[in-house]
Amino acid sequence: MIQHGFSLFIIQIVPSFLDTIAYESGYGQIGAVEIKHKAYVQDAKLWQLGSWMLEEVRNGGVHGTLYRDSLATMTVLHLLQHYALMAPLDNAPNRSTHQQIAEVIQYMREHLDSDLELTELASVANVSSPHLIRLFKKQTGYTPHQYFIRLRVERSKVLLQYGKESLKAIAIQAGFADQGHFTRLFKRLTGITPMQYANELISRR
């Protein structure tokens, strides 16, 4: 249970999912990890992760599978890092981080219109899902989902430059759920709407 001000909500994690992430993160065999039991927790990061989950549920899962997978995995990783009763074992990667992340990014570029899963990207890098999140953020400064959205926005910019497609068509081609989703994320990253961006391109010609 997490309490924040006068609000609270409960995050329920399937034990098998916790065991899997713990095992892939180096906490020993399945079932070996134990989380500290606390009836009252003030944890700003855990609250933020939970808030994002709640928002995604209320939005009908508009951000896609990769976003949901990443939130769930990051939540469990946070619990393991701050509340597990044992430390992880040392699991050094066998391949260079740069090569692994480069391959994942290339795979993302080739599947921008797909609803990718975190496990799918992890298999490209030949690492576990939690390990991919740590490697990816260390290498790029972003989670896989955040970077994936940036790639989609970059593709949409290219499509907008051609000026031949409607915003709805561009949204679909760039991999967004719909035009509204496209507009919100485009503005969040660029500070302007796709239409404003298109108008700027026209004024420069």
C-alpha positions as YAML, in Angstrom:
chain: A
units: angstrom
residues:
- id: 1
  name: MET
  ca: [0.00, 0.00, 0.00]
- id: 2
  name: ILE
  ca: [1.30, 3.45, -0.96]
- id: 3
  name: GLN
  ca: [0.04, 6.64, 0.68]
- id: 4
  name: HIS
  ca: [0.65, 10.08, -0.78]
- id: 5
  name: GLY
  ca: [-0.92, 13.07, 0.95]
- id: 6
  name: PHE
  ca: [-4.55, 12.01, 1.50]
- id: 7
  name: SER
  ca: [-4.64, 9.51, -1.39]
- id: 8
  name: LEU
  ca: [-3.64, 5.87, -1.50]
- id: 9
  name: PHE
  ca: [-3.81, 2.93, -3.87]
- id: 10
  name: ILE
  ca: [-2.72, -0.68, -3.83]
- id: 11
  name: ILE
  ca: [-0.44, -2.26, -6.43]
- id: 12
  name: GLN
  ca: [-0.86, -6.02, -6.72]
- id: 13
  name: ILE
  ca: [1.98, -7.95, -8.35]
- id: 14
  name: VAL
  ca: [1.57, -11.52, -9.48]
- id: 15
  name: PRO
  ca: [4.11, -13.56, -7.48]
- id: 16
  name: SER
  ca: [5.31, -15.45, -10.56]
- id: 17
  name: PHE
  ca: [6.10, -12.14, -12.31]
- id: 18
  name: LEU
  ca: [8.06, -10.93, -9.27]
- id: 19
  name: ASP
  ca: [9.95, -14.23, -9.14]
- id: 20
  name: THR
  ca: [10.79, -14.06, -12.85]
- id: 21
  name: ILE
  ca: [12.11, -10.49, -12.72]
- id: 22
  name: ALA
  ca: [14.05, -11.26, -9.54]
- id: 23
  name: TYR
  ca: [15.63, -14.34, -11.12]
- id: 24
  name: GLU
  ca: [16.51, -12.44, -14.32]
- id: 25
  name: SER
  ca: [18.00, -9.64, -12.20]
- id: 26
  name: GLY
  ca: [20.35, -12.00, -10.38]
- id: 27
  name: TYR
  ca: [18.53, -12.52, -7.08]
- id: 28
  name: GLY
  ca: [19.00, -16.28, -7.13]
- id: 29
  name: GLN
  ca: [16.61, -19.07, -8.03]
- id: 30
  name: ILE
  ca: [12.86, -18.68, -8.55]
- id: 31
  name: GLY
  ca: [11.21, -18.10, -5.18]
- id: 32
  name: ALA
  ca: [14.46, -17.14, -3.43]
- id: 33
  name: VAL
  ca: [13.73, -13.43, -3.10]
- id: 34
  name: GLU
  ca: [11.73, -11.96, -0.22]
- id: 35
  name: ILE
  ca: [10.34, -8.43, -0.04]
- id: 36
  name: LYS
  ca: [10.18, -6.55, 3.26]
- id: 37
  name: HIS
  ca: [6.63, -6.28, 4.56]
- id: 38
  name: LYS
  ca: [5.65, -2.69, 5.28]
- id: 39
  name: ALA
  ca: [2.13, -1.52, 6.02]
- id: 40
  name: TYR
  ca: [2.90, 2.14, 5.35]
- id: 41
  name: VAL
  ca: [5.31, 3.41, 2.71]
- id: 42
  name: GLN
  ca: [6.25, 6.92, 1.60]
- id: 43
  name: ASP
  ca: [8.13, 6.36, -1.65]
- id: 44
  name: ALA
  ca: [7.91, 9.10, -4.28]
- id: 45
  name: LYS
  ca: [9.23, 6.97, -7.14]
- id: 46
  name: LEU
  ca: [6.95, 4.05, -6.36]
- id: 47
  name: TRP
  ca: [4.03, 6.46, -6.16]
- id: 48
  name: GLN
  ca: [4.94, 7.91, -9.57]
- id: 49
  name: LEU
  ca: [5.18, 4.47, -11.17]
- id: 50
  name: GLY
  ca: [1.84, 3.52, -9.68]
- id: 51
  name: SER
  ca: [0.27, 6.77, -10.87]
- id: 52
  name: TRP
  ca: [1.47, 6.09, -14.41]
- id: 53
  name: MET
  ca: [-0.02, 2.60, -14.23]
- id: 54
  name: LEU
  ca: [-3.36, 3.96, -13.05]
- id: 55
  name: GLU
  ca: [-3.36, 6.58, -15.82]
- id: 56
  name: GLU
  ca: [-2.64, 3.91, -18.42]
- id: 57
  name: VAL
  ca: [-5.54, 1.78, -17.16]
- id: 58
  name: ARG
  ca: [-7.90, 4.76, -17.28]
- id: 59
  name: ASN
  ca: [-6.71, 5.58, -20.82]
- id: 60
  name: GLY
  ca: [-7.48, 2.08, -22.04]
- id: 61
  name: GLY
  ca: [-3.83, 1.13, -22.62]
- id: 62
  name: VAL
  ca: [-3.27, 3.75, -25.32]
- id: 63
  name: HIS
  ca: [0.53, 3.78, -24.90]
- id: 64
  name: GLY
  ca: [0.93, 0.16, -25.93]
- id: 65
  name: THR
  ca: [2.45, -3.07, -24.69]
- id: 66
  name: LEU
  ca: [6.05, -1.84, -24.43]
- id: 67
  name: TYR
  ca: [4.97, 0.97, -22.11]
- id: 68
  name: ARG
  ca: [2.98, -1.37, -19.85]
- id: 69
  name: ASP
  ca: [5.76, -3.98, -19.79]
- id: 70
  name: SER
  ca: [8.31, -1.31, -18.92]
- id: 71
  name: LEU
  ca: [6.20, 0.14, -16.10]
- id: 72
  name: ALA
  ca: [5.60, -3.27, -14.56]
- id: 73
  name: THR
  ca: [9.27, -4.25, -14.82]
- id: 74
  name: MET
  ca: [10.55, -0.94, -13.46]
- id: 75
  name: THR
  ca: [8.14, -1.21, -10.52]
- id: 76
  name: VAL
  ca: [9.39, -4.67, -9.59]
- id: 77
  name: LEU
  ca: [13.01, -3.57, -10.07]
- id: 78
  name: HIS
  ca: [12.40, -0.66, -7.71]
- id: 79
  name: LEU
  ca: [10.92, -3.02, -5.12]
- id: 80
  name: LEU
  ca: [13.86, -5.39, -5.46]
- id: 81
  name: GLN
  ca: [16.46, -2.62, -5.22]
- id: 82
  name: HIS
  ca: [14.92, -0.94, -2.18]
- id: 83
  name: TYR
  ca: [12.90, -3.58, -0.34]
- id: 84
  name: ALA
  ca: [14.42, -6.99, -1.09]
- id: 85
  name: LEU
  ca: [16.03, -8.78, 1.86]
- id: 86
  name: MET
  ca: [19.01, -9.85, -0.26]
- id: 87
  name: ALA
  ca: [21.35, -8.21, -2.77]
- id: 88
  name: PRO
  ca: [21.63, -9.36, -6.42]
- id: 89
  name: LEU
  ca: [24.49, -11.51, -7.60]
- id: 90
  name: ASP
  ca: [26.99, -10.11, -10.08]
- id: 91
  name: ASN
  ca: [25.79, -10.79, -13.64]
- id: 92
  name: ALA
  ca: [28.25, -9.19, -16.06]
- id: 93
  name: PRO
  ca: [27.08, -9.04, -19.70]
- id: 94
  name: ASN
  ca: [28.95, -11.14, -22.26]
- id: 95
  name: ARG
  ca: [28.58, -8.71, -25.13]
- id: 96
  name: SER
  ca: [29.39, -5.02, -25.34]
- id: 97
  name: THR
  ca: [26.62, -2.73, -24.21]
- id: 98
  name: HIS
  ca: [27.06, -0.48, -27.24]
- id: 99
  name: GLN
  ca: [26.50, -3.36, -29.66]
- id: 100
  name: GLN
  ca: [23.50, -4.68, -27.76]
- id: 101
  name: ILE
  ca: [21.75, -1.30, -27.58]
- id: 102
  name: ALA
  ca: [22.58, -0.51, -31.21]
- id: 103
  name: GLU
  ca: [20.89, -3.74, -32.28]
- id: 104
  name: VAL
  ca: [17.81, -2.97, -30.18]
- id: 105
  name: ILE
  ca: [17.53, 0.54, -31.62]
- id: 106
  name: GLN
  ca: [17.84, -0.82, -35.16]
- id: 107
  name: TYR
  ca: [15.11, -3.34, -34.40]
- id: 108
  name: MET
  ca: [12.93, -0.51, -33.09]
- id: 109
  name: ARG
  ca: [13.49, 1.50, -36.29]
- id: 110
  name: GLU
  ca: [12.40, -1.47, -38.37]
- id: 111
  name: HIS
  ca: [9.22, -2.00, -36.30]
- id: 112
  name: LEU
  ca: [7.99, 1.50, -35.50]
- id: 113
  name: ASP
  ca: [4.44, 0.61, -36.52]
- id: 114
  name: SER
  ca: [4.36, -2.49, -34.28]
- id: 115
  name: ASP
  ca: [3.20, -2.89, -30.68]
- id: 116
  name: LEU
  ca: [6.53, -4.22, -29.40]
- id: 117
  name: GLU
  ca: [6.91, -6.13, -26.16]
- id: 118
  name: LEU
  ca: [9.78, -5.60, -23.74]
- id: 119
  name: THR
  ca: [10.66, -9.30, -23.86]
- id: 120
  name: GLU
  ca: [10.90, -9.04, -27.64]
- id: 121
  name: LEU
  ca: [13.51, -6.28, -27.40]
- id: 122
  name: ALA
  ca: [15.34, -8.12, -24.64]
- id: 123
  name: SER
  ca: [15.68, -11.15, -26.88]
- id: 124
  name: VAL
  ca: [17.30, -8.97, -29.57]
- id: 125
  name: ALA
  ca: [19.99, -7.95, -27.08]
- id: 126
  name: ASN
  ca: [20.11, -11.48, -25.65]
- id: 127
  name: VAL
  ca: [19.52, -10.22, -22.10]
- id: 128
  name: SER
  ca: [16.66, -10.29, -19.60]
- id: 129
  name: SER
  ca: [13.99, -7.59, -19.62]
- id: 130
  name: PRO
  ca: [15.15, -5.89, -16.39]
- id: 131
  name: HIS
  ca: [18.77, -6.00, -17.57]
- id: 132
  name: LEU
  ca: [17.78, -4.39, -20.88]
- id: 133
  name: ILE
  ca: [16.08, -1.50, -19.08]
- id: 134
  name: ARG
  ca: [19.21, -0.85, -17.01]
- id: 135
  name: LEU
  ca: [21.57, -1.13, -20.00]
- id: 136
  name: PHE
  ca: [19.37, 0.96, -22.28]
- id: 137
  name: LYS
  ca: [18.92, 3.80, -19.80]
- id: 138
  name: LYS
  ca: [22.62, 3.83, -18.95]
- id: 139
  name: GLN
  ca: [23.57, 3.98, -22.64]
- id: 140
  name: THR
  ca: [20.91, 6.40, -23.96]
- id: 141
  name: GLY
  ca: [19.47, 8.18, -20.93]
- id: 142
  name: TYR
  ca: [15.99, 6.86, -21.78]
- id: 143
  name: THR
  ca: [13.94, 3.76, -21.12]
- id: 144
  name: PRO
  ca: [13.24, 1.60, -24.21]
- id: 145
  name: HIS
  ca: [9.68, 2.94, -24.39]
- id: 146
  name: GLN
  ca: [10.78, 6.59, -24.14]
- id: 147
  name: TYR
  ca: [13.32, 6.06, -26.91]
- id: 148
  name: PHE
  ca: [10.78, 4.21, -29.03]
- id: 149
  name: ILE
  ca: [8.40, 7.18, -28.82]
- id: 150
  name: ARG
  ca: [11.21, 9.53, -29.84]
- id: 151
  name: LEU
  ca: [11.91, 7.39, -32.89]
- id: 152
  name: ARG
  ca: [8.23, 7.49, -33.82]
- id: 153
  name: VAL
  ca: [8.17, 11.27, -33.50]
- id: 154
  name: GLU
  ca: [11.25, 11.52, -35.72]
- id: 155
  name: ARG
  ca: [9.55, 9.37, -38.35]
- id: 156
  name: SER
  ca: [6.45, 11.55, -38.19]
- id: 157
  name: LYS
  ca: [8.60, 14.64, -38.79]
- id: 158
  name: VAL
  ca: [9.92, 13.07, -42.00]
- id: 159
  name: LEU
  ca: [6.38, 12.25, -43.12]
- id: 160
  name: LEU
  ca: [5.23, 15.78, -42.30]
- id: 161
  name: GLN
  ca: [8.02, 17.19, -44.47]
- id: 162
  name: TYR
  ca: [6.59, 15.40, -47.50]
- id: 163
  name: GLY
  ca: [3.25, 17.13, -46.88]
- id: 164
  name: LYS
  ca: [1.28, 14.47, -48.78]
- id: 165
  name: GLU
  ca: [-0.52, 12.64, -45.94]
- id: 166
  name: SER
  ca: [-3.19, 13.66, -43.45]
- id: 167
  name: LEU
  ca: [-2.30, 13.83, -39.75]
- id: 168
  name: LYS
  ca: [-4.43, 10.75, -39.17]
- id: 169
  name: ALA
  ca: [-2.53, 8.77, -41.79]
- id: 170
  name: ILE
  ca: [0.84, 9.97, -40.48]
- id: 171
  name: ALA
  ca: [-0.14, 8.97, -36.94]
- id: 172
  name: ILE
  ca: [-0.85, 5.41, -38.08]
- id: 173
  name: GLN
  ca: [2.28, 5.16, -40.26]
- id: 174
  name: ALA
  ca: [4.47, 6.40, -37.39]
- id: 175
  name: GLY
  ca: [2.99, 3.81, -35.04]
- id: 176
  name: PHE
  ca: [0.72, 5.93, -32.82]
- id: 177
  name: ALA
  ca: [-2.64, 4.65, -31.59]
- id: 178
  name: ASP
  ca: [-4.57, 7.53, -33.16]
- id: 179
  name: GLN
  ca: [-4.25, 11.20, -34.13]
- id: 180
  name: GLY
  ca: [-4.95, 12.41, -30.58]
- id: 181
  name: HIS
  ca: [-2.24, 10.17, -29.14]
- id: 182
  name: PHE
  ca: [0.14, 11.35, -31.87]
- id: 183
  name: THR
  ca: [-0.57, 15.03, -31.18]
- id: 184
  name: ARG
  ca: [-0.12, 14.71, -27.41]
- id: 185
  name: LEU
  ca: [3.23, 12.92, -27.59]
- id: 186
  name: PHE
  ca: [4.53, 15.08, -30.44]
- id: 187
  name: LYS
  ca: [3.80, 18.24, -28.46]
- id: 188
  name: ARG
  ca: [5.28, 16.75, -25.29]
- id: 189
  name: LEU
  ca: [8.60, 16.14, -27.05]
- id: 190
  name: THR
  ca: [8.79, 19.14, -29.38]
- id: 191
  name: GLY
  ca: [6.72, 21.81, -27.63]
- id: 192
  name: ILE
  ca: [4.44, 22.29, -30.65]
- id: 193
  name: THR
  ca: [1.67, 20.29, -32.33]
- id: 194
  name: PRO
  ca: [2.20, 18.35, -35.59]
- id: 195
  name: MET
  ca: [0.06, 20.95, -37.41]
- id: 196
  name: GLN
  ca: [2.21, 23.80, -36.09]
- id: 197
  name: TYR
  ca: [5.32, 21.89, -37.14]
- id: 198
  name: ALA
  ca: [3.88, 21.37, -40.64]
- id: 199
  name: ASN
  ca: [3.00, 25.06, -40.90]
- id: 200
  name: GLU
  ca: [6.54, 26.02, -39.89]
- id: 201
  name: LEU
  ca: [7.89, 23.80, -42.68]
- id: 202
  name: ILE
  ca: [5.62, 25.48, -45.19]
- id: 203
  name: SER
  ca: [6.67, 28.97, -44.07]
- id: 204
  name: ARG
  ca: [10.35, 28.10, -44.60]
- id: 205
  name: ARG
  ca: [9.84, 27.08, -48.21]
...
